[in-house]
């Protein structure tokens, strides 16, 4: 019973804060970066398993490296979301 109470509290807090964070990310033009980071973390898990390292360490390490690279690229190109920074003009 105690587990379900904690689960309901956690779900309520996430349901209240996720839309706020999501709208902030969309307004900044970085909506696809979170999706990309999820894919990078998944590949970090795979590489860690191949290397015999704990999967969490591999996912965290590769995700931090990718996040730093994305920040440097976005600062250089002047756009937030890399896919949206080079919009085609018709």
GIBELUR-V969879 format. One record per residue. OMEGA is omega in radians with two decimals (NA if undefined). Layout:
# GIBELUR-V969879
OMEGA  OMEGA
This chain:
# GIBELUR-V969879
-3.13  3.10  -3.12  3.09  3.10  3.13  3.12  3.11  3.14  3.12  3.11  3.11  3.11  3.13  3.13  -3.04  -3.09  3.11  3.11  3.12  -3.13  3.13  3.09  -3.12  3.13  3.13  3.11  3.12  -3.10  -3.02  -3.11  -3.11  3.11  3.09  3.11  3.12  3.08  3.10  3.11  3.13  3.12  3.10  3.05  3.08  3.13  3.12  3.12  3.10  3.08  -3.10  -3.13  3.14  3.09  -3.07  3.14  3.12  3.12  3.14  -3.13  -3.12  -3.11  3.13  3.10  3.12  -3.14  3.13  3.10  3.12  3.12  3.12  3.12  3.11  -3.11  3.08  -3.12  -3.09  3.09  3.13  3.13  3.13  -3.01  3.14  -3.10  -3.07  3.12  -3.11  3.12  3.10  -3.11  NA
